[in-house]
Amino acid sequence: MTRPEFAAHTPSDDRPDDDWHGLKEHLESVAKAAQTMAGKFQADRLGYYAGLWHDLGKYNPKFQEFLQKPMKLS
């Protein structure tokens, strides 16, 4: 997989460099999971939106730029 336009996470150390996690897919996946969990107490719609919005700030160009820089471990 090539790097998506907006990424949620960088690839982990044990995965190939091209294994990026797309932000849209990440948000939709978390939203569905949160909807299911919140449905247990009749708050499925609220859970869906909370999951959908939980990483909305990652669309910020500065954060996307940060993901491109390799981390230096000291």
CHARMM internal coordinates of N, CA and C (Angstrom, degrees):
IC EDIT
DIST 1 N 1 CA 1.4560
DIST 1 CA 1 C 1.5218
ANGL 1 N 1 CA 1 C 108.91
DIST 1 C 2 N 1.2980
ANGL 1 CA 1 C 2 N 116.96
DIHE 1 N 1 CA 1 C 2 N 133.02
DIST 2 N 2 CA 1.4549
ANGL 1 C 2 N 2 CA 120.12
DIHE 1 CA 1 C 2 N 2 CA 176.18
DIST 2 CA 2 C 1.5247
ANGL 2 N 2 CA 2 C 109.04
DIHE 1 C 2 N 2 CA 2 C -82.91
DIST 2 C 3 N 1.2966
ANGL 2 CA 2 C 3 N 115.93
DIHE 2 N 2 CA 2 C 3 N 164.73
DIST 3 N 3 CA 1.4612
ANGL 2 C 3 N 3 CA 120.31
DIHE 2 CA 2 C 3 N 3 CA -178.77
DIST 3 CA 3 C 1.5226
ANGL 3 N 3 CA 3 C 109.03
DIHE 2 C 3 N 3 CA 3 C -64.74
DIST 3 C 4 N 1.3402
ANGL 3 CA 3 C 4 N 116.95
DIHE 3 N 3 CA 3 C 4 N 127.48
DIST 4 N 4 CA 1.4615
ANGL 3 C 4 N 4 CA 119.90
DIHE 3 CA 3 C 4 N 4 CA 178.01
DIST 4 CA 4 C 1.5324
ANGL 4 N 4 CA 4 C 110.41
DIHE 3 C 4 N 4 CA 4 C -71.90
DIST 4 C 5 N 1.3140
ANGL 4 CA 4 C 5 N 116.34
DIHE 4 N 4 CA 4 C 5 N 164.81
DIST 5 N 5 CA 1.4666
ANGL 4 C 5 N 5 CA 120.15
DIHE 4 CA 4 C 5 N 5 CA 178.82
DIST 5 CA 5 C 1.5229
ANGL 5 N 5 CA 5 C 110.88
DIHE 4 C 5 N 5 CA 5 C -56.79
DIST 5 C 6 N 1.3360
ANGL 5 CA 5 C 6 N 116.03
DIHE 5 N 5 CA 5 C 6 N -42.22
DIST 6 N 6 CA 1.4582
ANGL 5 C 6 N 6 CA 121.83
DIHE 5 CA 5 C 6 N 6 CA 176.60
DIST 6 CA 6 C 1.5184
ANGL 6 N 6 CA 6 C 108.09
DIHE 5 C 6 N 6 CA 6 C -124.16
DIST 6 C 7 N 1.3204
ANGL 6 CA 6 C 7 N 116.10
DIHE 6 N 6 CA 6 C 7 N 122.93
DIST 7 N 7 CA 1.4620
ANGL 6 C 7 N 7 CA 121.12
DIHE 6 CA 6 C 7 N 7 CA -177.17
DIST 7 CA 7 C 1.5195
ANGL 7 N 7 CA 7 C 110.30
DIHE 6 C 7 N 7 CA 7 C -105.87
DIST 7 C 8 N 1.3323
ANGL 7 CA 7 C 8 N 115.57
DIHE 7 N 7 CA 7 C 8 N 147.17
DIST 8 N 8 CA 1.4575
ANGL 7 C 8 N 8 CA 121.07
DIHE 7 CA 7 C 8 N 8 CA 176.13
DIST 8 CA 8 C 1.5224
ANGL 8 N 8 CA 8 C 110.69
DIHE 7 C 8 N 8 CA 8 C -90.14
DIST 8 C 9 N 1.3274
ANGL 8 CA 8 C 9 N 115.56
DIHE 8 N 8 CA 8 C 9 N -37.39
DIST 9 N 9 CA 1.4643
ANGL 8 C 9 N 9 CA 122.00
DIHE 8 CA 8 C 9 N 9 CA -176.20
DIST 9 CA 9 C 1.5202
ANGL 9 N 9 CA 9 C 108.75
DIHE 8 C 9 N 9 CA 9 C -146.98
DIST 9 C 10 N 1.3069
ANGL 9 CA 9 C 10 N 115.39
DIHE 9 N 9 CA 9 C 10 N 154.56
DIST 10 N 10 CA 1.4554
ANGL 9 C 10 N 10 CA 119.90
DIHE 9 CA 9 C 10 N 10 CA 170.51
DIST 10 CA 10 C 1.5277
ANGL 10 N 10 CA 10 C 107.72
DIHE 9 C 10 N 10 CA 10 C -82.34
DIST 10 C 11 N 1.3201
ANGL 10 CA 10 C 11 N 117.21
DIHE 10 N 10 CA 10 C 11 N 159.87
DIST 11 N 11 CA 1.4717
ANGL 10 C 11 N 11 CA 118.69
DIHE 10 CA 10 C 11 N 11 CA 176.84
DIST 11 CA 11 C 1.5306
ANGL 11 N 11 CA 11 C 110.57
DIHE 10 C 11 N 11 CA 11 C -62.64
DIST 11 C 12 N 1.3145
ANGL 11 CA 11 C 12 N 116.74
DIHE 11 N 11 CA 11 C 12 N 146.85
DIST 12 N 12 CA 1.4598
ANGL 11 C 12 N 12 CA 119.98
DIHE 11 CA 11 C 12 N 12 CA 177.77
DIST 12 CA 12 C 1.5294
ANGL 12 N 12 CA 12 C 109.34
DIHE 11 C 12 N 12 CA 12 C -75.20
DIST 12 C 13 N 1.3049
ANGL 12 CA 12 C 13 N 116.41
DIHE 12 N 12 CA 12 C 13 N 165.41
DIST 13 N 13 CA 1.4628
ANGL 12 C 13 N 13 CA 121.52
DIHE 12 CA 12 C 13 N 13 CA -176.67
DIST 13 CA 13 C 1.5233
ANGL 13 N 13 CA 13 C 112.91
DIHE 12 C 13 N 13 CA 13 C -60.45
DIST 13 C 14 N 1.3253
ANGL 13 CA 13 C 14 N 116.96
DIHE 13 N 13 CA 13 C 14 N -30.07
DIST 14 N 14 CA 1.4576
ANGL 13 C 14 N 14 CA 119.60
DIHE 13 CA 13 C 14 N 14 CA -176.58
DIST 14 CA 14 C 1.5338
ANGL 14 N 14 CA 14 C 113.18
DIHE 13 C 14 N 14 CA 14 C -93.01
DIST 14 C 15 N 1.3339
ANGL 14 CA 14 C 15 N 116.85
DIHE 14 N 14 CA 14 C 15 N 10.95
DIST 15 N 15 CA 1.4666
ANGL 14 C 15 N 15 CA 120.23
DIHE 14 CA 14 C 15 N 15 CA 179.86
DIST 15 CA 15 C 1.5272
ANGL 15 N 15 CA 15 C 108.63
DIHE 14 C 15 N 15 CA 15 C -122.64
DIST 15 C 16 N 1.3054
ANGL 15 CA 15 C 16 N 117.27
DIHE 15 N 15 CA 15 C 16 N 157.15
DIST 16 N 16 CA 1.4665
ANGL 15 C 16 N 16 CA 119.89
DIHE 15 CA 15 C 16 N 16 CA -179.82
DIST 16 CA 16 C 1.5313
ANGL 16 N 16 CA 16 C 112.26
DIHE 15 C 16 N 16 CA 16 C -60.69
DIST 16 C 17 N 1.3262
ANGL 16 CA 16 C 17 N 115.48
DIHE 16 N 16 CA 16 C 17 N 153.39
DIST 17 N 17 CA 1.4627
ANGL 16 C 17 N 17 CA 121.01
DIHE 16 CA 16 C 17 N 17 CA -179.18
DIST 17 CA 17 C 1.5199
ANGL 17 N 17 CA 17 C 113.42
DIHE 16 C 17 N 17 CA 17 C -60.60
DIST 17 C 18 N 1.3066
ANGL 17 CA 17 C 18 N 117.50
DIHE 17 N 17 CA 17 C 18 N -22.57
DIST 18 N 18 CA 1.4642
ANGL 17 C 18 N 18 CA 118.95
DIHE 17 CA 17 C 18 N 18 CA -177.74
DIST 18 CA 18 C 1.5263
ANGL 18 N 18 CA 18 C 112.58
DIHE 17 C 18 N 18 CA 18 C -93.04
DIST 18 C 19 N 1.3309
ANGL 18 CA 18 C 19 N 117.89
DIHE 18 N 18 CA 18 C 19 N 11.04
DIST 19 N 19 CA 1.4562
ANGL 18 C 19 N 19 CA 122.21
DIHE 18 CA 18 C 19 N 19 CA -178.57
DIST 19 CA 19 C 1.5325
ANGL 19 N 19 CA 19 C 110.19
DIHE 18 C 19 N 19 CA 19 C -94.11
DIST 19 C 20 N 1.3396
ANGL 19 CA 19 C 20 N 115.85
DIHE 19 N 19 CA 19 C 20 N 69.31
DIST 20 N 20 CA 1.4610
ANGL 19 C 20 N 20 CA 121.69
DIHE 19 CA 19 C 20 N 20 CA -178.34
DIST 20 CA 20 C 1.5182
ANGL 20 N 20 CA 20 C 109.97
DIHE 19 C 20 N 20 CA 20 C -87.59
DIST 20 C 21 N 1.3185
ANGL 20 CA 20 C 21 N 116.91
DIHE 20 N 20 CA 20 C 21 N 151.50
DIST 21 N 21 CA 1.4592
ANGL 20 C 21 N 21 CA 122.89
DIHE 20 CA 20 C 21 N 21 CA 177.86
DIST 21 CA 21 C 1.5299
ANGL 21 N 21 CA 21 C 107.45
DIHE 20 C 21 N 21 CA 21 C -106.84
DIST 21 C 22 N 1.3301
ANGL 21 CA 21 C 22 N 116.61
DIHE 21 N 21 CA 21 C 22 N 112.93
DIST 22 N 22 CA 1.4597
ANGL 21 C 22 N 22 CA 121.05
DIHE 21 CA 21 C 22 N 22 CA -179.25
DIST 22 CA 22 C 1.5170
ANGL 22 N 22 CA 22 C 112.17
DIHE 21 C 22 N 22 CA 22 C -65.56
DIST 22 C 23 N 1.3226
ANGL 22 CA 22 C 23 N 116.66
DIHE 22 N 22 CA 22 C 23 N 140.29
DIST 23 N 23 CA 1.4599
ANGL 22 C 23 N 23 CA 121.89
DIHE 22 CA 22 C 23 N 23 CA -176.86
DIST 23 CA 23 C 1.5265
ANGL 23 N 23 CA 23 C 111.78
DIHE 22 C 23 N 23 CA 23 C -66.99
DIST 23 C 24 N 1.3091
ANGL 23 CA 23 C 24 N 118.26
DIHE 23 N 23 CA 23 C 24 N -43.02
DIST 24 N 24 CA 1.4704
ANGL 23 C 24 N 24 CA 120.95
DIHE 23 CA 23 C 24 N 24 CA -179.92
DIST 24 CA 24 C 1.5275
ANGL 24 N 24 CA 24 C 110.52
DIHE 23 C 24 N 24 CA 24 C -60.14
DIST 24 C 25 N 1.3096
ANGL 24 CA 24 C 25 N 116.27
DIHE 24 N 24 CA 24 C 25 N -47.24
DIST 25 N 25 CA 1.4638
ANGL 24 C 25 N 25 CA 120.67
DIHE 24 CA 24 C 25 N 25 CA 179.69
DIST 25 CA 25 C 1.5313
ANGL 25 N 25 CA 25 C 111.19
DIHE 24 C 25 N 25 CA 25 C -63.65
DIST 25 C 26 N 1.3220
ANGL 25 CA 25 C 26 N 116.11
DIHE 25 N 25 CA 25 C 26 N -40.37
DIST 26 N 26 CA 1.4626
ANGL 25 C 26 N 26 CA 121.15
DIHE 25 CA 25 C 26 N 26 CA 178.72
DIST 26 CA 26 C 1.5278
ANGL 26 N 26 CA 26 C 110.56
DIHE 25 C 26 N 26 CA 26 C -61.64
DIST 26 C 27 N 1.3244
ANGL 26 CA 26 C 27 N 117.11
DIHE 26 N 26 CA 26 C 27 N -48.54
DIST 27 N 27 CA 1.4573
ANGL 26 C 27 N 27 CA 120.67
DIHE 26 CA 26 C 27 N 27 CA -178.19
DIST 27 CA 27 C 1.5238
ANGL 27 N 27 CA 27 C 111.61
DIHE 26 C 27 N 27 CA 27 C -63.62
DIST 27 C 28 N 1.3206
ANGL 27 CA 27 C 28 N 117.48
DIHE 27 N 27 CA 27 C 28 N -41.34
DIST 28 N 28 CA 1.4643
ANGL 27 C 28 N 28 CA 120.74
DIHE 27 CA 27 C 28 N 28 CA 179.26
DIST 28 CA 28 C 1.5276
ANGL 28 N 28 CA 28 C 111.42
DIHE 27 C 28 N 28 CA 28 C -66.22
DIST 28 C 29 N 1.3116
ANGL 28 CA 28 C 29 N 116.77
DIHE 28 N 28 CA 28 C 29 N -38.89
DIST 29 N 29 CA 1.4640
ANGL 28 C 29 N 29 CA 121.11
DIHE 28 CA 28 C 29 N 29 CA 179.00
DIST 29 CA 29 C 1.5284
ANGL 29 N 29 CA 29 C 111.25
DIHE 28 C 29 N 29 CA 29 C -65.29
DIST 29 C 30 N 1.3193
ANGL 29 CA 29 C 30 N 116.28
DIHE 29 N 29 CA 29 C 30 N -45.91
DIST 30 N 30 CA 1.4680
ANGL 29 C 30 N 30 CA 120.55
DIHE 29 CA 29 C 30 N 30 CA 179.36
DIST 30 CA 30 C 1.5305
ANGL 30 N 30 CA 30 C 109.79
DIHE 29 C 30 N 30 CA 30 C -65.77
DIST 30 C 31 N 1.3318
ANGL 30 CA 30 C 31 N 117.20
DIHE 30 N 30 CA 30 C 31 N -39.20
DIST 31 N 31 CA 1.4626
ANGL 30 C 31 N 31 CA 120.98
DIHE 30 CA 30 C 31 N 31 CA 179.87
DIST 31 CA 31 C 1.5245
ANGL 31 N 31 CA 31 C 110.92
DIHE 30 C 31 N 31 CA 31 C -60.30
DIST 31 C 32 N 1.3158
ANGL 31 CA 31 C 32 N 116.84
DIHE 31 N 31 CA 31 C 32 N -44.34
DIST 32 N 32 CA 1.4729
ANGL 31 C 32 N 32 CA 120.25
DIHE 31 CA 31 C 32 N 32 CA 179.83
DIST 32 CA 32 C 1.5263
ANGL 32 N 32 CA 32 C 111.42
DIHE 31 C 32 N 32 CA 32 C -65.84
DIST 32 C 33 N 1.3201
ANGL 32 CA 32 C 33 N 116.69
DIHE 32 N 32 CA 32 C 33 N -40.25
DIST 33 N 33 CA 1.4643
ANGL 32 C 33 N 33 CA 120.31
DIHE 32 CA 32 C 33 N 33 CA 178.59
DIST 33 CA 33 C 1.5300
ANGL 33 N 33 CA 33 C 110.65
DIHE 32 C 33 N 33 CA 33 C -65.93
DIST 33 C 34 N 1.3316
ANGL 33 CA 33 C 34 N 116.82
DIHE 33 N 33 CA 33 C 34 N -43.37
DIST 34 N 34 CA 1.4625
ANGL 33 C 34 N 34 CA 120.88
DIHE 33 CA 33 C 34 N 34 CA 179.65
DIST 34 CA 34 C 1.5296
ANGL 34 N 34 CA 34 C 110.50
DIHE 33 C 34 N 34 CA 34 C -65.77
DIST 34 C 35 N 1.3291
ANGL 34 CA 34 C 35 N 116.78
DIHE 34 N 34 CA 34 C 35 N -36.30
DIST 35 N 35 CA 1.4606
ANGL 34 C 35 N 35 CA 120.95
DIHE 34 CA 34 C 35 N 35 CA 177.59
DIST 35 CA 35 C 1.5250
ANGL 35 N 35 CA 35 C 110.63
DIHE 34 C 35 N 35 CA 35 C -61.28
DIST 35 C 36 N 1.3077
ANGL 35 CA 35 C 36 N 116.25
DIHE 35 N 35 CA 35 C 36 N -44.63
DIST 36 N 36 CA 1.4624
ANGL 35 C 36 N 36 CA 120.75
DIHE 35 CA 35 C 36 N 36 CA 179.44
DIST 36 CA 36 C 1.5249
ANGL 36 N 36 CA 36 C 110.90
DIHE 35 C 36 N 36 CA 36 C -62.89
DIST 36 C 37 N 1.3131
ANGL 36 CA 36 C 37 N 116.86
DIHE 36 N 36 CA 36 C 37 N -46.46
DIST 37 N 37 CA 1.4629
ANGL 36 C 37 N 37 CA 119.91
DIHE 36 CA 36 C 37 N 37 CA -178.84
DIST 37 CA 37 C 1.5259
ANGL 37 N 37 CA 37 C 112.08
DIHE 36 C 37 N 37 CA 37 C -66.51
DIST 37 C 38 N 1.3313
ANGL 37 CA 37 C 38 N 116.97
DIHE 37 N 37 CA 37 C 38 N -42.99
DIST 38 N 38 CA 1.4593
ANGL 37 C 38 N 38 CA 120.74
DIHE 37 CA 37 C 38 N 38 CA -179.04
DIST 38 CA 38 C 1.5267
ANGL 38 N 38 CA 38 C 111.47
DIHE 37 C 38 N 38 CA 38 C -71.28
DIST 38 C 39 N 1.3231
ANGL 38 CA 38 C 39 N 116.95
DIHE 38 N 38 CA 38 C 39 N -22.70
DIST 39 N 39 CA 1.4572
ANGL 38 C 39 N 39 CA 120.50
DIHE 38 CA 38 C 39 N 39 CA 177.48
DIST 39 CA 39 C 1.5142
ANGL 39 N 39 CA 39 C 112.64
DIHE 38 C 39 N 39 CA 39 C -62.55
DIST 39 C 40 N 1.3176
ANGL 39 CA 39 C 40 N 116.59
DIHE 39 N 39 CA 39 C 40 N -22.63
DIST 40 N 40 CA 1.4716
ANGL 39 C 40 N 40 CA 120.64
DIHE 39 CA 39 C 40 N 40 CA 179.55
DIST 40 CA 40 C 1.5233
ANGL 40 N 40 CA 40 C 111.62
DIHE 39 C 40 N 40 CA 40 C -65.59
DIST 40 C 41 N 1.3491
ANGL 40 CA 40 C 41 N 116.39
DIHE 40 N 40 CA 40 C 41 N -20.80
DIST 41 N 41 CA 1.4703
ANGL 40 C 41 N 41 CA 119.04
DIHE 40 CA 40 C 41 N 41 CA 176.11
DIST 41 CA 41 C 1.5326
ANGL 41 N 41 CA 41 C 110.50
DIHE 40 C 41 N 41 CA 41 C -125.86
DIST 41 C 42 N 1.3391
ANGL 41 CA 41 C 42 N 115.07
DIHE 41 N 41 CA 41 C 42 N 36.35
DIST 42 N 42 CA 1.4589
ANGL 41 C 42 N 42 CA 124.31
DIHE 41 CA 41 C 42 N 42 CA 174.53
DIST 42 CA 42 C 1.5354
ANGL 42 N 42 CA 42 C 113.88
DIHE 41 C 42 N 42 CA 42 C 56.67
DIST 42 C 43 N 1.3175
ANGL 42 CA 42 C 43 N 117.18
DIHE 42 N 42 CA 42 C 43 N 36.93
DIST 43 N 43 CA 1.4633
ANGL 42 C 43 N 43 CA 121.23
DIHE 42 CA 42 C 43 N 43 CA 178.30
DIST 43 CA 43 C 1.5281
ANGL 43 N 43 CA 43 C 109.98
DIHE 42 C 43 N 43 CA 43 C -128.88
DIST 43 C 44 N 1.3363
ANGL 43 CA 43 C 44 N 116.33
DIHE 43 N 43 CA 43 C 44 N 35.16
DIST 44 N 44 CA 1.4552
ANGL 43 C 44 N 44 CA 119.66
DIHE 43 CA 43 C 44 N 44 CA -174.98
DIST 44 CA 44 C 1.5196
ANGL 44 N 44 CA 44 C 113.32
DIHE 43 C 44 N 44 CA 44 C -60.42
DIST 44 C 45 N 1.3224
ANGL 44 CA 44 C 45 N 117.77
DIHE 44 N 44 CA 44 C 45 N -40.34
DIST 45 N 45 CA 1.4614
ANGL 44 C 45 N 45 CA 120.12
DIHE 44 CA 44 C 45 N 45 CA -179.70
DIST 45 CA 45 C 1.5322
ANGL 45 N 45 CA 45 C 110.67
DIHE 44 C 45 N 45 CA 45 C -65.53
DIST 45 C 46 N 1.3123
ANGL 45 CA 45 C 46 N 116.77
DIHE 45 N 45 CA 45 C 46 N -43.88
DIST 46 N 46 CA 1.4645
ANGL 45 C 46 N 46 CA 121.50
DIHE 45 CA 45 C 46 N 46 CA 177.64
DIST 46 CA 46 C 1.5333
ANGL 46 N 46 CA 46 C 110.09
DIHE 45 C 46 N 46 CA 46 C -62.03
DIST 46 C 47 N 1.3214
ANGL 46 CA 46 C 47 N 116.91
DIHE 46 N 46 CA 46 C 47 N -43.03
DIST 47 N 47 CA 1.4548
ANGL 46 C 47 N 47 CA 120.88
DIHE 46 CA 46 C 47 N 47 CA 177.78
DIST 47 CA 47 C 1.5130
ANGL 47 N 47 CA 47 C 112.15
DIHE 46 C 47 N 47 CA 47 C -60.69
DIST 47 C 48 N 1.3367
ANGL 47 CA 47 C 48 N 116.23
DIHE 47 N 47 CA 47 C 48 N -41.58
DIST 48 N 48 CA 1.4671
ANGL 47 C 48 N 48 CA 120.24
DIHE 47 CA 47 C 48 N 48 CA 179.15
DIST 48 CA 48 C 1.5245
ANGL 48 N 48 CA 48 C 110.59
DIHE 47 C 48 N 48 CA 48 C -59.39
DIST 48 C 49 N 1.3410
ANGL 48 CA 48 C 49 N 116.87
DIHE 48 N 48 CA 48 C 49 N -50.06
DIST 49 N 49 CA 1.4691
ANGL 48 C 49 N 49 CA 119.23
DIHE 48 CA 48 C 49 N 49 CA -178.19
DIST 49 CA 49 C 1.5244
ANGL 49 N 49 CA 49 C 112.52
DIHE 48 C 49 N 49 CA 49 C -68.33
DIST 49 C 50 N 1.3091
ANGL 49 CA 49 C 50 N 117.54
DIHE 49 N 49 CA 49 C 50 N -34.79
DIST 50 N 50 CA 1.4682
ANGL 49 C 50 N 50 CA 119.77
DIHE 49 CA 49 C 50 N 50 CA 176.82
DIST 50 CA 50 C 1.5340
ANGL 50 N 50 CA 50 C 109.84
DIHE 49 C 50 N 50 CA 50 C -62.96
DIST 50 C 51 N 1.3238
ANGL 50 CA 50 C 51 N 116.30
DIHE 50 N 50 CA 50 C 51 N -43.07
DIST 51 N 51 CA 1.4598
ANGL 50 C 51 N 51 CA 119.75
DIHE 50 CA 50 C 51 N 51 CA 177.77
DIST 51 CA 51 C 1.5107
ANGL 51 N 51 CA 51 C 112.54
DIHE 50 C 51 N 51 CA 51 C -66.85
DIST 51 C 52 N 1.3186
ANGL 51 CA 51 C 52 N 116.16
DIHE 51 N 51 CA 51 C 52 N -38.30
DIST 52 N 52 CA 1.4657
ANGL 51 C 52 N 52 CA 120.87
DIHE 51 CA 51 C 52 N 52 CA -179.28
DIST 52 CA 52 C 1.5266
ANGL 52 N 52 CA 52 C 111.41
DIHE 51 C 52 N 52 CA 52 C -66.27
DIST 52 C 53 N 1.3179
ANGL 52 CA 52 C 53 N 116.66
DIHE 52 N 52 CA 52 C 53 N -35.84
DIST 53 N 53 CA 1.4654
ANGL 52 C 53 N 53 CA 120.84
DIHE 52 CA 52 C 53 N 53 CA -174.82
DIST 53 CA 53 C 1.5175
ANGL 53 N 53 CA 53 C 114.21
DIHE 52 C 53 N 53 CA 53 C -96.04
DIST 53 C 54 N 1.3267
ANGL 53 CA 53 C 54 N 118.98
DIHE 53 N 53 CA 53 C 54 N -4.29
DIST 54 N 54 CA 1.4673
ANGL 53 C 54 N 54 CA 119.98
DIHE 53 CA 53 C 54 N 54 CA -170.59
DIST 54 CA 54 C 1.5214
ANGL 54 N 54 CA 54 C 114.45
DIHE 53 C 54 N 54 CA 54 C -61.83
DIST 54 C 55 N 1.3112
ANGL 54 CA 54 C 55 N 118.78
DIHE 54 N 54 CA 54 C 55 N -28.39
DIST 55 N 55 CA 1.4662
ANGL 54 C 55 N 55 CA 122.03
DIHE 54 CA 54 C 55 N 55 CA 179.48
DIST 55 CA 55 C 1.5259
ANGL 55 N 55 CA 55 C 111.78
DIHE 54 C 55 N 55 CA 55 C -120.54
DIST 55 C 56 N 1.3066
ANGL 55 CA 55 C 56 N 117.73
DIHE 55 N 55 CA 55 C 56 N 27.07
DIST 56 N 56 CA 1.4554
ANGL 55 C 56 N 56 CA 121.54
DIHE 55 CA 55 C 56 N 56 CA -175.91
DIST 56 CA 56 C 1.5317
ANGL 56 N 56 CA 56 C 112.21
DIHE 55 C 56 N 56 CA 56 C -57.40
DIST 56 C 57 N 1.3253
ANGL 56 CA 56 C 57 N 116.48
DIHE 56 N 56 CA 56 C 57 N -33.34
DIST 57 N 57 CA 1.4639
ANGL 56 C 57 N 57 CA 120.98
DIHE 56 CA 56 C 57 N 57 CA -179.68
DIST 57 CA 57 C 1.5236
ANGL 57 N 57 CA 57 C 113.51
DIHE 56 C 57 N 57 CA 57 C -63.49
DIST 57 C 58 N 1.3359
ANGL 57 CA 57 C 58 N 116.98
DIHE 57 N 57 CA 57 C 58 N -15.63
DIST 58 N 58 CA 1.4625
ANGL 57 C 58 N 58 CA 119.55
DIHE 57 CA 57 C 58 N 58 CA 179.54
DIST 58 CA 58 C 1.5241
ANGL 58 N 58 CA 58 C 112.72
DIHE 57 C 58 N 58 CA 58 C -70.82
DIST 58 C 59 N 1.3323
ANGL 58 CA 58 C 59 N 117.22
DIHE 58 N 58 CA 58 C 59 N -8.65
DIST 59 N 59 CA 1.4630
ANGL 58 C 59 N 59 CA 120.03
DIHE 58 CA 58 C 59 N 59 CA 173.54
DIST 59 CA 59 C 1.5290
ANGL 59 N 59 CA 59 C 111.55
DIHE 58 C 59 N 59 CA 59 C -76.08
DIST 59 C 60 N 1.3194
ANGL 59 CA 59 C 60 N 117.51
DIHE 59 N 59 CA 59 C 60 N -10.78
DIST 60 N 60 CA 1.4564
ANGL 59 C 60 N 60 CA 121.82
DIHE 59 CA 59 C 60 N 60 CA 179.08
DIST 60 CA 60 C 1.5269
ANGL 60 N 60 CA 60 C 109.67
DIHE 59 C 60 N 60 CA 60 C -60.75
DIST 60 C 61 N 1.3353
ANGL 60 CA 60 C 61 N 117.93
DIHE 60 N 60 CA 60 C 61 N 129.21
DIST 61 N 61 CA 1.4715
ANGL 60 C 61 N 61 CA 120.42
DIHE 60 CA 60 C 61 N 61 CA -179.54
DIST 61 CA 61 C 1.5294
ANGL 61 N 61 CA 61 C 113.44
DIHE 60 C 61 N 61 CA 61 C -55.47
DIST 61 C 62 N 1.3161
ANGL 61 CA 61 C 62 N 117.45
DIHE 61 N 61 CA 61 C 62 N -33.66
DIST 62 N 62 CA 1.4732
ANGL 61 C 62 N 62 CA 120.27
DIHE 61 CA 61 C 62 N 62 CA 179.56
DIST 62 CA 62 C 1.5283
ANGL 62 N 62 CA 62 C 110.64
DIHE 61 C 62 N 62 CA 62 C -65.57
DIST 62 C 63 N 1.3280
ANGL 62 CA 62 C 63 N 117.28
DIHE 62 N 62 CA 62 C 63 N -38.99
DIST 63 N 63 CA 1.4583
ANGL 62 C 63 N 63 CA 119.48
DIHE 62 CA 62 C 63 N 63 CA 178.45
DIST 63 CA 63 C 1.5239
ANGL 63 N 63 CA 63 C 110.17
DIHE 62 C 63 N 63 CA 63 C -68.59
DIST 63 C 64 N 1.3135
ANGL 63 CA 63 C 64 N 117.54
DIHE 63 N 63 CA 63 C 64 N -41.67
DIST 64 N 64 CA 1.4564
ANGL 63 C 64 N 64 CA 120.78
DIHE 63 CA 63 C 64 N 64 CA 178.83
DIST 64 CA 64 C 1.5313
ANGL 64 N 64 CA 64 C 110.46
DIHE 63 C 64 N 64 CA 64 C -62.32
DIST 64 C 65 N 1.3084
ANGL 64 CA 64 C 65 N 116.47
DIHE 64 N 64 CA 64 C 65 N -37.07
DIST 65 N 65 CA 1.4671
ANGL 64 C 65 N 65 CA 121.66
DIHE 64 CA 64 C 65 N 65 CA 175.90
DIST 65 CA 65 C 1.5325
ANGL 65 N 65 CA 65 C 110.08
DIHE 64 C 65 N 65 CA 65 C -64.13
DIST 65 C 66 N 1.3227
ANGL 65 CA 65 C 66 N 116.52
DIHE 65 N 65 CA 65 C 66 N -42.32
DIST 66 N 66 CA 1.4635
ANGL 65 C 66 N 66 CA 122.37
DIHE 65 CA 65 C 66 N 66 CA 178.54
DIST 66 CA 66 C 1.5278
ANGL 66 N 66 CA 66 C 111.03
DIHE 65 C 66 N 66 CA 66 C -58.14
DIST 66 C 67 N 1.3267
ANGL 66 CA 66 C 67 N 117.39
DIHE 66 N 66 CA 66 C 67 N -41.31
DIST 67 N 67 CA 1.4596
ANGL 66 C 67 N 67 CA 120.93
DIHE 66 CA 66 C 67 N 67 CA -179.52
DIST 67 CA 67 C 1.5273
ANGL 67 N 67 CA 67 C 112.50
DIHE 66 C 67 N 67 CA 67 C -62.34
DIST 67 C 68 N 1.3073
ANGL 67 CA 67 C 68 N 116.78
DIHE 67 N 67 CA 67 C 68 N -24.83
DIST 68 N 68 CA 1.4633
ANGL 67 C 68 N 68 CA 121.24
DIHE 67 CA 67 C 68 N 68 CA -178.47
DIST 68 CA 68 C 1.5307
ANGL 68 N 68 CA 68 C 112.82
DIHE 67 C 68 N 68 CA 68 C -77.48
DIST 68 C 69 N 1.3180
ANGL 68 CA 68 C 69 N 116.57
DIHE 68 N 68 CA 68 C 69 N -21.70
DIST 69 N 69 CA 1.4702
ANGL 68 C 69 N 69 CA 120.37
DIHE 68 CA 68 C 69 N 69 CA -176.12
DIST 69 CA 69 C 1.5038
ANGL 69 N 69 CA 69 C 110.76
DIHE 68 C 69 N 69 CA 69 C -86.19
DIST 69 C 70 N 1.3229
ANGL 69 CA 69 C 70 N 117.35
DIHE 69 N 69 CA 69 C 70 N 131.28
DIST 70 N 70 CA 1.4691
ANGL 69 C 70 N 70 CA 119.25
DIHE 69 CA 69 C 70 N 70 CA 177.80
DIST 70 CA 70 C 1.5200
ANGL 70 N 70 CA 70 C 110.20
DIHE 69 C 70 N 70 CA 70 C -67.55
DIST 70 C 71 N 1.3299
ANGL 70 CA 70 C 71 N 115.32
DIHE 70 N 70 CA 70 C 71 N 142.21
DIST 71 N 71 CA 1.4657
ANGL 70 C 71 N 71 CA 120.35
DIHE 70 CA 70 C 71 N 71 CA 178.96
DIST 71 CA 71 C 1.5189
ANGL 71 N 71 CA 71 C 109.73
DIHE 70 C 71 N 71 CA 71 C -82.67
DIST 71 C 72 N 1.3045
ANGL 71 CA 71 C 72 N 115.59
DIHE 71 N 71 CA 71 C 72 N 140.84
DIST 72 N 72 CA 1.4565
ANGL 71 C 72 N 72 CA 121.08
DIHE 71 CA 71 C 72 N 72 CA 177.29
DIST 72 CA 72 C 1.5269
ANGL 72 N 72 CA 72 C 107.50
DIHE 71 C 72 N 72 CA 72 C -105.15
DIST 72 C 73 N 1.2964
ANGL 72 CA 72 C 73 N 115.99
DIHE 72 N 72 CA 72 C 73 N 118.61
DIST 73 N 73 CA 1.4515
ANGL 72 C 73 N 73 CA 120.51
DIHE 72 CA 72 C 73 N 73 CA 177.50
DIST 73 CA 73 C 1.5201
ANGL 73 N 73 CA 73 C 109.64
DIHE 72 C 73 N 73 CA 73 C -92.12
DIST 73 C 74 N 1.3174
ANGL 73 CA 73 C 74 N 115.10
DIHE 73 N 73 CA 73 C 74 N 132.17
DIST 74 N 74 CA 1.4784
ANGL 73 C 74 N 74 CA 117.68
DIHE 73 CA 73 C 74 N 74 CA -178.45
DIST 74 CA 74 C 1.5041
ANGL 74 N 74 CA 74 C 111.18
DIHE 73 C 74 N 74 CA 74 C -101.96
END
COOR INIT
IC SEED 1 N 1 CA 1 C
IC BUILD
